[in-house]
Structures are given as structure tokens and as C-alpha cells.
Amino acid sequence: MIMSHLTPAVLQPQSAADYMRTNLEVLAKDIHPMDQIELHKQTGEMVYASLADMTLVNYRLENSLNNTAAQLKLERASSQAKDNRIKALEEIIIELGHDPKDIKVVQALLKLRDADMAALRKMIKIPATLHPQTEEVAQLRHDQDASVMLVSLYKQLIQTQEKLGESEAALQAALQ
């Protein structure tokens, strides 16, 4: 094993060029087995921490992507409903005239609006994060997803520790 050590070459170093690198070479047979085991444990913990951080980032990005896709779907449906409404209004105006005091036109517009809203509700499911009544359900689902992810990470840690234990046992057997 080769270890590097940096020592300052000047009294008050200001940059990386002010340091001198010294390499130390240590043979594995000269390192005590307990120190080797501790090094393996620390390395495993660092790998696990990196894996957990990347998994959380991945989960957050995936959740954001799902929310963005749901929002885009909602916007498309809303845009389509607006286009349909504009076409229907044009037809009503052409058919009945454009007098704002005409009761038939107002009633037709209200019926059309209600039909558009019902069709929009049937076409799209509003994401849980956008609907205020289901905020608690969304929070529970988020907590459940996080717990499932942590359980899978814990299983991976157990597997890694078992492999580490096997390698330590093999190392102990080799040293004896």
C-alpha cells in the first residue's frame, strides 16, 4: 500500500506548489489485521454513504419528473378544453347572435361551461400534490416510498457487511 503525505516547503504556504509530496510504501503483511479490518469497515461506510446520497438525489429527481409530467398532462388537457370552448362559443355566437342580454345565449354558455368542466375532470386526474384534500395521502405515500428505499439500502448494507465479514474471515485464515 502506498500512502502520500504533503509537507509544506515554505513557512507560510499559499498555493499547492508550496507543498512537497512524500510517498510512503507499506507492505500489507506489515499492517496489523485489526487495522486492515478497520480500513475495510471505513471504506464500506464511505461507499454506503455515497450510495445513499445518490439514491436520495435520484429519488428526488424522479419525483420531480413525475410531478412535472402530471402538470404537463394537466396543462395539455386544460389547453384542449379551452380550444374546445372557444370553438363552441364561436358556434353559439354565429348560431344565436352576439347580444349579451339574450338569455338563451347565456344559458347555452353556462351549459357548455359545465360540460367542459365535467369532461376535463373525467379526462385528467389531478396529481396528489396539486389537490389540497389529498395532501395527507401524498405525504403518507412519500413516507412509505422513502421507507421502502431505506429498507432496500439497509439490505444492501447487510449484504456488503456480510461480504466484508467473509473477506475478513479469509484474511484471518490467511494470516494464521
C-alpha positions as CSV (number, residue, x, y, z in Angstrom):
1,M,0.0,0.0,0.0
2,I,1.3,3.4,-0.9
3,M,0.4,6.4,1.2
4,S,1.1,10.1,0.3
5,H,1.9,12.8,2.7
6,L,2.1,16.6,1.9
7,T,4.6,18.7,3.9
8,P,5.0,22.5,3.5
9,A,8.1,23.5,1.6
10,V,7.9,27.1,2.8
11,L,7.0,28.7,6.2
12,Q,3.6,30.0,5.1
13,P,2.3,28.1,2.1
14,Q,-0.1,30.0,-0.2
15,S,-0.7,27.5,-3.1
16,A,-0.4,23.9,-3.9
17,A,3.1,24.5,-5.3
18,D,4.3,25.4,-1.8
19,Y,3.8,21.8,-0.7
20,M,6.1,18.8,-1.1
21,R,4.7,15.3,-1.6
22,T,6.3,12.4,0.2
23,N,5.3,8.8,-0.7
24,L,5.4,6.0,1.9
25,E,5.2,2.4,0.8
26,V,3.9,-0.1,3.4
27,L,3.6,-3.8,2.7
28,A,0.2,-5.4,3.5
29,K,1.9,-8.0,5.6
30,D,3.3,-5.3,7.9
31,I,-0.2,-3.9,8.7
32,H,-1.9,-5.4,11.7
33,P,-5.0,-7.5,10.8
34,M,-7.3,-5.4,13.0
35,D,-6.1,-2.2,11.2
36,Q,-6.9,-3.8,7.9
37,I,-10.4,-4.8,9.1
38,E,-11.0,-1.2,10.3
39,L,-9.9,0.2,6.9
40,H,-12.3,-2.1,5.2
41,K,-15.2,-1.1,7.5
42,Q,-14.5,2.6,6.9
43,T,-14.3,2.1,3.2
44,G,-17.6,0.2,3.3
45,E,-19.2,3.0,5.3
46,M,-18.0,5.7,2.8
47,V,-19.3,3.6,-0.2
48,Y,-22.7,3.2,1.6
49,A,-23.0,6.9,2.4
50,S,-22.2,7.8,-1.3
51,L,-24.8,5.2,-2.4
52,A,-27.4,6.5,-0.1
53,D,-26.8,10.2,-1.1
54,M,-27.0,9.3,-4.8
55,T,-30.2,7.2,-4.3
56,L,-31.9,10.1,-2.5
57,V,-30.9,12.5,-5.3
58,N,-32.2,10.0,-7.8
59,Y,-35.5,9.6,-5.9
60,R,-36.0,13.4,-5.7
61,L,-35.3,13.8,-9.4
62,E,-37.7,11.0,-10.2
63,N,-40.4,12.5,-8.0
64,S,-39.9,16.0,-9.6
65,L,-40.1,14.4,-13.1
66,N,-43.3,12.6,-12.2
67,N,-44.8,15.8,-10.9
68,T,-43.7,17.8,-14.0
69,A,-45.2,15.1,-16.3
70,A,-48.5,15.3,-14.4
71,Q,-48.5,19.1,-14.5
72,L,-47.8,18.9,-18.3
73,K,-50.7,16.5,-18.8
74,L,-53.0,18.8,-16.8
75,E,-51.9,21.8,-18.9
76,R,-52.5,19.9,-22.2
77,A,-56.0,18.9,-21.1
78,S,-56.7,22.5,-20.0
79,S,-55.4,23.9,-23.3
80,Q,-57.6,21.4,-25.2
81,A,-60.6,22.3,-23.1
82,K,-60.0,26.0,-23.8
83,D,-59.7,25.3,-27.6
84,N,-63.0,23.3,-27.5
85,R,-64.7,26.1,-25.5
86,I,-63.6,28.7,-28.0
87,K,-64.9,26.7,-30.9
88,A,-68.2,26.1,-29.1
89,L,-68.5,29.8,-28.3
90,E,-67.9,30.8,-31.9
91,E,-70.6,28.4,-33.0
92,I,-73.1,29.8,-30.4
93,I,-72.3,33.3,-31.4
94,I,-72.8,32.5,-35.1
95,E,-76.0,30.5,-34.3
96,L,-77.7,32.8,-31.8
97,G,-76.2,36.1,-32.4
98,H,-74.0,38.2,-30.2
99,D,-76.4,40.1,-28.0
100,P,-75.2,39.8,-24.3
101,K,-78.7,40.4,-22.9
102,D,-80.1,37.3,-24.7
103,I,-81.0,34.7,-22.0
104,K,-80.7,31.8,-24.4
105,V,-77.1,32.6,-25.2
106,V,-76.2,32.9,-21.5
107,Q,-77.9,29.6,-20.7
108,A,-76.1,27.9,-23.6
109,L,-72.8,29.3,-22.4
110,L,-73.4,28.1,-18.8
111,K,-74.3,24.6,-20.0
112,L,-71.2,24.5,-22.2
113,R,-69.0,25.6,-19.4
114,D,-70.4,22.9,-17.1
115,A,-70.0,20.3,-19.8
116,D,-66.4,21.4,-20.4
117,M,-65.5,21.2,-16.7
118,A,-67.1,17.7,-16.3
119,A,-65.2,16.5,-19.4
120,L,-61.9,17.9,-18.1
121,R,-62.4,16.2,-14.7
122,K,-63.0,12.9,-16.4
123,M,-60.0,13.2,-18.7
124,I,-57.4,14.0,-16.1
125,K,-56.6,13.0,-12.6
126,I,-55.2,15.9,-10.6
127,P,-51.9,14.9,-9.0
128,A,-52.0,14.4,-5.3
129,T,-49.6,17.3,-4.8
130,L,-52.0,19.7,-6.5
131,H,-55.2,18.8,-4.7
132,P,-55.4,20.2,-1.1
133,Q,-57.7,17.5,0.2
134,T,-55.2,14.7,-0.6
135,E,-52.1,16.3,0.8
136,E,-52.1,13.9,3.8
137,V,-52.3,10.9,1.5
138,A,-49.5,12.3,-0.6
139,Q,-47.3,12.7,2.5
140,L,-48.0,9.1,3.6
141,R,-47.2,7.8,0.2
142,H,-43.9,9.8,0.2
143,D,-43.0,8.5,3.6
144,Q,-43.8,4.9,2.5
145,D,-41.7,5.3,-0.6
146,A,-38.8,6.7,1.5
147,S,-39.1,3.8,4.0
148,V,-39.0,1.3,1.1
149,M,-35.9,2.9,-0.3
150,L,-34.2,2.9,3.2
151,V,-35.1,-0.8,3.7
152,S,-33.5,-1.7,0.3
153,L,-30.4,0.4,1.2
154,Y,-30.3,-1.4,4.6
155,K,-30.4,-4.8,2.8
156,Q,-27.6,-3.7,0.5
157,L,-25.6,-2.6,3.6
158,I,-26.2,-6.0,5.3
159,Q,-25.0,-7.8,2.1
160,T,-21.9,-5.6,1.9
161,Q,-21.2,-6.2,5.6
162,E,-21.6,-10.0,5.1
163,K,-19.1,-9.8,2.2
164,L,-16.8,-7.8,4.3
165,G,-17.1,-10.4,7.1
166,E,-16.3,-13.1,4.7
167,S,-13.2,-11.3,3.4
168,E,-12.1,-10.6,7.0
169,A,-12.5,-14.3,7.8
170,A,-10.5,-15.2,4.7
171,L,-7.9,-12.6,5.7
172,Q,-7.7,-14.0,9.3
173,A,-7.4,-17.5,7.9
174,A,-4.6,-16.4,5.5
175,L,-2.7,-14.7,8.3
176,Q,-2.8,-17.7,10.6
